[in-house]
Amino acid sequence: MRWRYVFTIPVTVLVALLSLITGGWLFLQRSLPPEFAEVPSHVRDSVTVWRDSFAIPTIVAAHTMDAFFAMGYLHAQDRLWQMDIARRVALGRVAEILGAEAFPLDYLMRTLGLERIANSTWDSLHPVSRAILRSYAEGVNTWLQQNSSRLPPECILISYTPEPWEPIHSLAIARLMSFDLAFSFWSDIAMGTLAEELGMERAWELLPNYPPNAPTIVDEAPLAPPPPAGDTLLPKLGALQRPPQPPGGFTRIAEALGSLRSWLRASPSQGSNAWAVRTHTGAILANDPHLVLGLPPRWYPVCVLSPDYEVAGLTFPGLPLVIIGRNRFIAWGVTNLMADESDFFIERVDTAYPFQYWNGHQWQRFQRWRDTLRIRGKPSVVVEIWRSQNGPIISDAHLFAAPRFLFQRPEDTTTNSFLRRYRISYRWASAERISDEVWAAYQIGRARSWNQFQAALRRWGSPVLCFVYADRQGNVAAQPAGYIPLRDTSLPEASWAFPLPGWEKRYRWHGLVNAVELPNLVNPRQGFVVSANNKLTHNPPFPLTYIWEPASRAQRLTELLLQRSATYGLTDAERMQMDVLSPYAREMMLVLLPLLERIPEPSSMERQAIQHLQEWDFQFGRTSTGATIYAVLLHRLLANTFGVHLSEPRLREYLFLSNLALRRLLELLHAPHSRWFDNPETAGRETLEHVLRQSLGEAVDTVRRYLGDEPKGWRYERIHTLRLVHLLELHPLLRLIFSRGPYPTPGAPTTVNSGEWRLWAPFQQTLGASVRFAADLADTTWAVVLPGGVSGHILSPHYLDQLPLWLYGALLRRPLGIPPLARRSLLLLPRSPSAGAHSLAKSP
């Protein structure tokens, strides 16, 4: 079978790879952009692009639409492959270039209908938004037309040419970003499988509460650090308050969804840190969004100097506007609000006529239509997409319509008892309400005050974010924005953690509300605001979510800011972004250390491990021994607490929901006699002490097996590393060319400098700061660093040139203007005096 796989690899890939090995390196070098180019184009007036020593561009344009044209040109020049693959994922067209492995991903995206959403959005956009997207697309296409011999190495190796860019492609990518941040897409399915295996009552117990004394975003922080949380176990709830248990067969949907995670680069969480601090000279803002790390980096830094849009910050290749950044008056950052913006519904099917479902009153026909998916090297596949009143049917899209692609075996779908009775639909707020994030982001970039900034956010619909704000007058604020479902407030919030019966009225949505209507925080007495995916407020007006991150990062940031000096500045913010002390670990060890010290007759190695934990300062630095022991102990505690009650696949599903698993474990430490510590396979009744003793022994054995018997060699950097993975890592022959690492890294899932690993597969870091950004409103300084570089070209000196700075905490500082010693890299010239009919319309 293995030889068969090798010989079925497309010949073009093998030939291209052989060419690379035998001399194709020089050929690929020809695809690098020139250091300077003078380009005739469809601009109204000349546009100059300056680059600093790290190739970060500054666009200088006399007309704002010309600046967006230049943005499109630069994104194509530096990140065309990244843009094109994002476009293909959003449109469901990856299999056209990568083959049948990508078919399930394409089917999912066609079913979600991101292209349909983009088309609907286009028709309702503000005229300026459409003009921005058209100018950007013209810039991308100008590069494509003039550089057919300079395509990225990925295009050369795979042997295909990207198609022209259309404005709706940017809108589809924007919705793909929203889907990437919709964590409930994974959590609701996982909780459904847990309920199927354990029963609803036990699955309900796996959902943690939010500690009542933990910091929230918009409730003013106490003027002293909060005390450790006590027992916050969920209260017992009556069966009538809970959704019904999912029917048998639901688990297989989760298995199908799980097969897509590598393609979607799905992460256990999508966290971020953002804070703004009032200073004696203005304000400081810092932001480091946490996403799955890979190559090229997610973000593209740029400075734009034009009459109507003068900003610096981070763009997303494929989108023309600065999402995190600053102008001369304000600065802003974003975090994921972790809102539960979607639900899965179980649809009851008419067994006599399976094209109908029960809507609660009568049998209703599914909406159905066909679509054609092209697959490289194989015949096209015609798929049928169904839709109920609650949304598209995803169960067919993933598993039952194409099992041979998912499991490499044919299967008669009609034999599945689940399918004969039910389908699963998916309702997502981002698919239900038209919004104009292009206009919102454009107006944010032009805002000069808090009122103007807040007004711009009223047009922001997706993704649901918490915006953190600062201005040069010293104002600081936190404001949520984005559409959230309105649900029945008489039901417990945790009800929405599970798949719901689509025929019951009480689980229906009652419309959508924009999160700008939720409480915000403006100029609190403590002089700062913090947003770190912690709970928005202790008393939300309606159900928001159950998937908050552990409060550890927010707590640590609050501690540091309460201790800040009167001269707090940009250097202090940059230092905070690298902080690796975990309040979560500190609280765990307050409970565990006394128990560890009471273990009878520990072995010599166990005594040494306990001693290192006693001396540990709760910091996950590269050379720490205590961090190593704690990390392995945490892994074993999770397995021995939850794993004895769950099958291996379900344990993996629960640990994938790392924010839930970590929060629940911390709660259980305050209930040492909980039945979750009792192994049902043994005669006795185990408690936390029994599980801890077992976990310590296993942790010491694990550390010795991998790092040796000498504790001096148990440095954290030996187990915690980062490998920057390119999408073509999925192809074994291309892995060594595009991916990089491993690199020893500090941090943990609960530290400000996030070093998150998959809890079920430790300890390689997968998630962290996808960029670090900071701004000083006392002047025009902005600072940035990427886990990689500006260029997506493997032979460019700017493919990885910022990585050493990112690894060790340095940021690149520059003014909102042309940096000193910058070189001119691009001059866009108008083709004729009449060029540029796309000039900026006057804003209403």
N, C-alpha and C positions, 0 to 999 in steps of 0.2 A: 504493500500500500504506500509506503514511504517513497519508493522509487517511482511509483505511478504519479505521486504528487509532484516530484521533482520534474518529471518529463512533461507535466501538463502546465508548467509555468510558461507564460507567454514568451515566445521566441524573442520578441522585441526587448523584453527585460533582460534576458540572458545575453543577448548580443550587446546591448548597451552596457551591461555590467562588465563584460569582457573587454569592451573598448575602454572603459574607465581604467581597468587594471593595467592594460597594455599601452596606455598612452592617451586615453581619453581625457585625462586630467587637463591637458592643454586645451582640448576642445571645450570642456566645461568652463574653463577660465574665460573663454570668449563671451560667455553669457553674463559675465559681470558687467554692471553698468559703468560707463566711462566716468572719470573723475570730474569732468566738466562737459556739458553738452549745451548747445544752442539749438533750440527746437522751435520751428514754426508751428503755431497751434491756433486754436479757436479761442484766443483770449482777446479782451478788449484793449488792453494795454500790456506793456511788458511786465513780467513777473520774475523776480529773482529769488532763488533759493540758496541760502547759505547753510553750510554744515560745519559743525565744530569737530574736534578731534575724535569724537565718538560717533560721528555721522548723524547726530540729531539735527533735523532740519529746521530752519527758520524761513517761513514764506513771507516775502514782502510784495504786496500787491496794491495797486492804486484802486482796484475795484474788488469788492468782496467776493463776487461770483468767480472772478479769476482766481482768487485764493482757494476756493473749493475745487476748481478745475485742477490747480496745482496739487492739492491734497490727493485727488484721485490718481494723478500721474505718479506721485511719490509712493503711494501705497502699492501701485502696480509695479513700480521699479524695484521696490524692496521686499514686498510680501505677496507677490502675485499668487504663488502656490497656496499660501494660507488663505487668501481671499477666495480663491476658486474652490478649494475643498470645503470651506464654510458654506459657500453658495450651493455647492452640490449636496451637502448634507441637508441644508434647509429645503431644497427643492426635491429631494429624494432621487438624486442622480449620481450617486457614488459608484454603483455597480457598473455604470457605463465605462468607467476607467479602471476600476480595481477588481471587477469580476464578481462572481456569485457570492463570495463571502459577505459582501455588503448588501445583498438583497434584503435581508430582514430590516436593516436600517432604513433603506429606501422605502420599504413598505410602511414602516412606522411613520416616516415623515409625510408620505403621501396621504396616509390616513389622518394624521393630525392636521394636514392642510395648511402648512405655513405659506405656501405660494398663494392659496386662495385668500388667506388673511391679508397678505401683502397687497394683492390686487384690490381688495375691498378698501384697505387703508389708503391706497393711492388716490382713489376717487374722492376722498374726503379731506385730503391734506390742504393746509394753507398754501396759497400760491407761492409764497416764498420757500416753503418746504419743498415743493415740487421743483422750483428753480435750483435750489441747492443740490438736490439729488441728480437733476439733469446735468448740471455743471460737473459734479463729481464723476458721473458716468462718462461724460465726454473726456475728462482727463484720463480715466482708466483706458478708454478705447484709443485715445491718441497714443499712449504708450504701446498698446498692443499692435497698432497699425505700423508703428515705426520701429518695432523691436522684435520682429518675428524670428530673427536669428539670435536673440538674447533671452530666450525663454528660461525659466528656472530649471535647475538640474532635475527636479522631480518630474517636470513635464518631458524633459529629454529622455530620462530613463524609462518612464512609462509610455512614452511615445504618443503624446496627444497635444493638441493645441487648444488652449482655453478659448471659449467663445466670447463675443463682445459682451460688455457689461450693460445691464439695463437698470434703470432707477429702482424697479421693484425688487431687484436682487438685494439691494441694501436693506430694504424693508423686511425681506425674508430673513436676512442675517440678524436683524434686530430682534425678530421674534424667536430666532434660534437662541440668542443670548438669554431671552426670557425663559425659554424652556430649560436651558442649562441651569438656571437658578431656581427652577421649580422643584425643590427637594421633595415635596409631597408626592410627586409622580412616582418616586421610589418607595417612600415610607408607607403610603397607604396600601400598596400591594404587599409589602413585607408584613405589615401588621395583619393583613388578611390571611396570609399563609400561617402566621403564628396562631391566629384564632382558630384556623382549621385544624391545626395539630394539637393545640393545648385546650381548646374550648375558649369561649369568649371571656369567662371570668379570669382565667389565668393570663390570657393575652392582655386583658385590661390592666392587670397588675404590672405589666412591663412598661407602662407609660409613666414617666416621672412627673412630679409637680415641679413648679419653679419655686426655689426657696424664698420664703417671705422676706428674708433680710438681705437678699442678693440685690445688687444694683440693677436698676432698670434705666431705659434711655431717657424718658421724659419726666420721671419723678426726680425731684432734686436730690442730689447725693447728700448723705449725711456728712457732717463736717469732721467725722472720724471714721476710720475703716470699720465696716460691719463685723460683728462677731461671727464665728463659725455657725453654719446652719445646724438646726436640730433635726429631729425625725420629721420628715415631710412625706410620710407614706400616704398613698392615696386612700381616701376614705372608702368604705364599702358602699357600693351603689346598688340600688334595686335593679332587678333584671329588666324592668320595664323602661328604665332610662337608657339602656344600652341598645345599640343596633343589633339585629339578629346575627347569629354566627354565619359566616360564608358557607355555602354548600360545598360538598366534597368535589374535588377536581380543581379548585381554585389555585392550588399550589403550582400547577404546571404553567400557569400564566407567568408567575414570578420567575420560573426557570427560563422561560423564553425571554422575558425582559432582561434577565441577568446576562444573557448572551450578548446583549447590545452594549454593555457598559464599556467595553474596551473601545468600541467605535465612538461612543459619545463622550469618552473620557469622563464618565460619571465619577463623582467623588463622594466620600462618606459625608461631606458637608461642604457648603460653599460659604465660608465665613469671610470676615473682613474686620479690620480695625479702622476707626476714624475718630478723631477728636479735634476740638478747637479750643484754644486757650486765650483768654484776654490777657494782654501784656501791657506794660506801661507805655509802649510805643504803638500799640495796635492789636494785632492778634496773630497767632500761629495756628496753622491747620496742617494735620498729617493724616495720611490715608495709605493703607496697604491691603488691597483686596486679595483674599486668599482663594485661589483656584488651583485646579490640577496643573502642575508644572510640566512644561515640555518645550520642544523647539518647533518652530520659532516661538518666542514669548507671545502671550496674548495681546499685549498692548504695544502701541506705537507712539512714542513721544514726539511732539511737534510744537512749534511756536508759530502763530499766525499774526501778521501785522497788516491789517487792512482798515479802511475807514470805519466800517460798521462792525467789525468782529476782530478784536485785538485780544487774543487769549494765548495761554500756554498750558500744556498738559498732555493728557493721554487720550488717544483715539483708538478705535478698534478697527483693524484693517477690514475694509468693506463698508465702513460707515464714515461719513465725512466730518463729524463734529466732535469736539472735545467733551468727554464724558466726566473726567476728573480733571480739575485744573483751576486756573485763576485768570483774572484780568487785572487791570490797575486798581480796581476798587474792592473786589471780593475774591474769595476762594471757596471751593466746594469739594467735598469728597462723598463717597457713597459706600454703604454696606447693604448686604442682603437683609431685608426685614424678616426673612424666614417665614413669610406669610403662607398660610395654607390656602392657596389660590386655586386648588383643583380638588375634584372628588372622583372616585370610581363608583359606578353604579352597576349593580347586578340586574340584568334585564331578563325577565321570565318569558321564555319563548313558547309559542303554541306548538306542542309536540305534533299535532296533526297538520299544521301548516307553518313551517319554521320561518317563514318570511314575516311573521307577525310577532309582536310582543305585547305584554299587558301593561297599559299605561296607568293603571289604577282604576279605570272606569270601563274600559273596553279594549278589545284587541285592535292594535294599530299596526299598519304596515311599516317596516323599516324603509327609510330612504336608501336607495341603492344606485350605484353607478360604477362604471368600469374605468380602469386606467391601465396603461401599458408601461411596464418597466423594462428598460433595455439593460442587457447584461453583456459585458464584454466577453466575447468568445462563445456565447451561448445564444439560443433563440430568445427573443423577447417574451416576457410573461405578462399575460393579461390577468389583472387582479380585480376583485370586486370589493368595493368599499361600502360599508353599511353605516347607517346613522340612525339613532333613536332620538327621542325628544330631549335626552340628556347629553347627547354628543356622539362623536364617532365611536364605532365598535372597534376596540383595540384587540380583543381576544383573537379574532380572526386574523388580524394583521400580523400578529407575532408568531403564533404557534400553529393554529389549526389549518390555515390555508397554505402554509409552506413548510411543513415539518422537515422535509428532506434537506432544506438549507440550514435548519437549526440543529438537527440531530444526525445529519448524514445518513438517514435511513428513510425509506418510504413508510408511510403509515396511512391507514384508512381512517380519516377523521370522523367518519360517521359512527365509529365504535366507541368514541369517547362519550361517556354518560353525561358529563358536564355540558357538552355542547348540545346534546339533545334537549336540555332543559333551560340553559341560560346562555347569555352573552355578557360581556363586560364592556360598558361604555365609559368614556372619559370626558368629563366636563372641566373646562379650563377657562378662567376668567379672561386670559389674554386673547382668547378666540371669540369673545362675546361682545366686546365693546371697542369701537374704533377710537384710537387716540393718535396724537401727533407728537411723538417724541423728538422728531427733527426740529419742529418749531420750538418745543420746550427747551431743548438743548441750545438752540441758537439764541433764544431769549435769555437763558441763563448766562451765556457767554457775554451778553451785552448788558446784563444787570449791573446797577451801581449801588443798590441798597437791598436791605432785607425784604422790603415790600415788593420790589420788582422781582427779586428772586422767587419769593413765595408765589407771586402771580404766575410766573412762568411754569411752576410745578403743577398748576391746575390743568395743564394740557398733557401732563405725563401720565401714561396709563400702564406701561409695562416695560421692564419688570418692576415688581414692587420693591422699592428701595427705601432706605433711610438716608436722607441727604443731610450732611453736616456742613455748616456754613460759618464763615468768618469774614469780617470786613475791616477796612483800615481805620474805622472809628472804634474798633474794639468790640463790636457786637459778635456774639457767638450763638449758634442755634442748632437744633436738630429737628428735622421735619420729614415725616414719612410721606410717600407719594406712590400711587399706583392703584389699580382696581382690585378690590377684594370682594368675595361673595358675601352677601347678607344671608345668614342662616338662622334657623329657629333658635332663639336665645333661651328657650325653656329646656333645651337638651344640654347635657354636659358637653363642654368643649371637646373632650376626648372622643365623643361620638364620631367626630369627623375624621378620626384616625383610621377608620376601617372602611372597607367597601360597603356601600349602602344599598338597600333595596330600591330600585328605580321606580317601583310602582307605588311607594308610600309617600303621601303628600308632605308629611312632616319633615322629610329629608330634602325637599326641593329648595332651591335657592329662591330668595325673594328679591332678586336684582343684585346690582353691584354698587359699591360705594368707593369713591376715591379716598385713599388713605390720607390725603391732605385734610380731610375732615376730622381725622383723629387728633388726639392731643399732641402738642409739640412742646419744645422747651426753648425759651428765648432768654438769654442773659440771666442764667441762674446765679444765686448769691455766691456759689463757690467759684465762679469765674471760668468755668469750663463745661463742655458737653462731651460725652463719650458714647459711642455706638460700636458695639462689638458682637452683634447678633444675639445680644441678650434680650430679655423681655422688654417690650415697648413701655408698658406701664402695668402696675399691679392690678389696676381696675379698668380694663378695656371696656368700651361701651358695647361691644359685640364680640363673638368668637373670632380670634385672629389666627391662632396657630397653636400647636402643641410641640413644635419642633425647634424651640429655642436652643441655641448652643449653651453649653455649660457657662456659668457666669464668671468663670475663672479669669478670662482675658479682661472683661469689663472691670472686675474687681481689682486686678493688678494695675490697670491704667488709672483707676480711681485712686488707689493707694499712692501711686507715683505722683499724680497731679496734686493730691492733697499735701504732698511733701515738697512741692516744687519751690524753687527759690524765687525771689523777687525779680531776678534777671533772666527768667526762663526765656530761651531763644530757640532758634532752629537746630542748633547742635543738640540741645536737650531732647527735642522731638525725635531727631534721628537716633539718638541713643535709646530712647524708649522703644522704638521700632525693633530693636535688637534684643530687648529684654527677654530672658529665658527663665524667670522664676515663676513657678506654677502655684497659685493659691489652691488649686484643686488638689495637687499632690500634698501640699502642706496640710490641708484639712484631712486627707486620707491618712496621713502619717500620725496626726494627732490621735486618731482612733487606733491605728494598727500598731504603732510602736509599743504602747504598753502591753498589748497582747503578744507581740513578738518577744518582748523581754521576759514574759512568763512561760515561754515554751519550755517544757521539761526536757533536759538532756539533749540540747541541740548538738549537731555534729560540729566538728572544728570549722568546716567551711561555712556552715550556717551561722556560727557565732561571728565569724569575720564579716559575713554579709550583713548581719544585724548591726554590727559595730559601724559599718560604712553608712548604713541608713540612719543611725543615731547621729553621725557627724555630718550628714548631708544637709546642705542649705536650700534644698528644693529647687536648685537651678540645674537646667539641662544644658550645661556647657560641654564642649567637645571632650574635655579631659576628665569629666566627672565619673567616678566609680559608682557613687550613690545613685546617679541617674540611670545607669545601666541596670543595677539590681532592681530599682523601683520599676523600670519599664517592663522587665521580664516578669516581675512579681504581678504587676497589673494584668499582663497578658494571661497569666495562669489563674488569677482570681476571676477574671471574666469567664474563662473556660470552665472553671470548677464551680462557679455559682450558677451560670445560665446553661452551660453545656450539658450538665447532668439531667436537665429537664427538656432539652431540645435535641432533635436530630441534628446531624452535622450540617445539612443544607440550611435548616432553619436557624441554627446558631450563626452561620455565616450571614444570613439575611439580617438578623438582629444586630450583629456587630457592624454590618455595613451602615446601619443607622447609628453612627458613633455618638452623635449628640444625645440620643436617647439612652443608649447603653451606658455611657459614662455617667450621665446624671442619675440613672436608676441605681447603679452600683453604689454611688456615693450615698444615696438615700438608705440603701440596705445596710450600710455599715453602721447606721444608727439604730438598726433593728436586728441585733446579732442573733436572735432566735427565729428569724424569718424562715418560712418553709422553703424559700429559694436556696438556702444554705444546706438543706437536707437532701441527701442523695436518696431518691426513691428506690434504688436497687439494693440498699443496705438495710439491715435489721434495726440498727440504732437510729437515733435522731441527731444529725450533725448540726452544728452551729457555726457561726463565723470563726470561732477559734479553731475548729477542726479544719475548715476549708483553708484558713490562713496557714496552718501548719503544713498541710499538704502542698499548698501553692509555693511556700517558701522552699521546701525540699525540691520541688520540680524546677523552680527558678534557679536555684544554685546548680542543679545538675545541668540545666540548659546552658548557663553561663560557662561552666567548666568545659562542657562539650565543645563549645564554639570558640571560647577565648582562652582556654587553658586553666591550670590550677592556681596561677599566681594572680592575686587580686590587683596587683599593680598593672596588669595588662587588661583589666576590665574597663577600659576607657569607653565612654559613650560613643565616641567617634568611630569605634570599630564595629558597632552594630547599627548605628543610625547614619545612613548615607542617602544621597540624592542622585538619581539617574535621570537626566533630562531626555525624555523619550520623544522622538518624532513619530508622526502617524505611520510612516513607512516602516517603523519598528515591527509592525504586524507581519512584514515580509522578512523572513530570516536572512535572505541574501543582501538586504539593504540596511539591516540593523546597524552594522558597524560604520556605515558611511554617514548616517544622518544623526544618530543619537550620541550623547556624550555622558561621561561619568563612569563610575560613581564618585561623588565628592562627599567627604565627611561634613556633616552639618549639625548645628545645635538645634535646640527647640523641641517641642512636643505638641501633642494635640491641644493642650490647655495653656500654652504660653503665648505671650504677645507676639513674639517671633515664632509663628506657627511652624512646627515641623511634623505635621500630621502623617501618620502611616495608617494603613488599613489594619484595623484591630484584629482581623482574623488572619492576617499575613504580615506580621511585624518583621523588620522594623524599618524597612526602606521608606524614606519620605516620599510621599506622592503629592502632597498639597502644601502650599506655602504662599508667601507674598508674591503674587504674580507681577507686582511692581511696587516700589516704594516711592511715595510722593510726599512732598512737604512744601509749604509756602509761608513766607514771612510778609505779612501785610504792612509792616513798617516801611518796606520798600517794594521793589518789583521782583525780588528773588524767588525763584522756584527751584526745587531740587528733585532729582529723579534718578532711579537706577532700575535696570531690568535684569532678570535672571537669564541673561543671554546677550543679545545685541539688537541693533536697529535692523540689520539685514537678515533676511531669511535664506541667503545664499551660502551654502556650506564652504565655499572658497573665499568668501569675503572676510577681510580682517575684522569686520564688525558683526560677525556671526555670534561670537561669544565674548567680545572684549569687555562687556560690563559685568560678566559673571564673577570675577574675583572681587570686585567692589561689592556686589550683592552678597556674596558669601560672608564677607567680613564687615559689612555694615557701613560702607561709605556711599554717599550720594553725590551725584554730579550737580553742582550749583551753577545757575546761569541767570541772567536778567531777562525780563520780559522785553526783549529786543535782540539785536544781532550780537552774539557773543564775541568777546575779544578774540582775535586770532582766527576767527571763522573764515572759511574759504568759500568762494562762490562756486557752486556745483551745477547749477542749472539756470538757464535763461530761457523763459518761454516768451516767444515773440508773436505778435499778431500777424496773421497772414495778409490782412489788408486793413485799410483804415476803417472799413465798415464792420469788421469782425467784432463779435461780442454782443450780439442782440440779446444775450441772456443776462444783461446787467441787472443788478438787484432792484427789485420792485420796492417802492416806498412802503414801509410797514404801516398798517392801519393804526 
